Amino acid sequence: MPVQHLLTLVKALPMDDAVRIEPCEGVPIFRATPRVQERIEDLLEKQTEGPLEEGEARELEAFEELDELLSLVNRLVRNAMDSAGRGEPLARTA
């Protein structure tokens, strides 16, 4: 995901209360909050009824980018913890 997309995402989303971290089998998992999930469901339902307004389409696209970013972060965290030993903090290298 190019940096420009991340900057657009940050501007488009109200980041307060957008992402939560929850443990899953000793690994921190980043997920959208219930409020954000509900908004995504509302937009997807509205999209089935007809085309979204321009702002809503951009909002849904931003949420899709957020989902991609969270998936990437979660894969990186899981891979890092697997290589360091599940549930143990990563050692820092100088």
PEQUIHU-V727020 format. One line per field, one symbol per residue. ss: DSSP state (H for helix, E for strand, - for the rest). phi: phi as a letter, one per 40 degrees, with the letter a starting at -180 (. if undefined). Layout:
ss=???
phi=???
This chain:
ss=--HHHHHHHHHH------EEEEEE--EEEEEE-HHHHHHHHHHHHHHHH----HHHHHHHHHHHHHHHHHHHHHHHHHHHHHHH----------
phi=.cddccccccccbcccgcbbbbcafgbcbcbccdccdccccccccccccicccdccccccccccccccccccdccccccccccchdgbccccbc
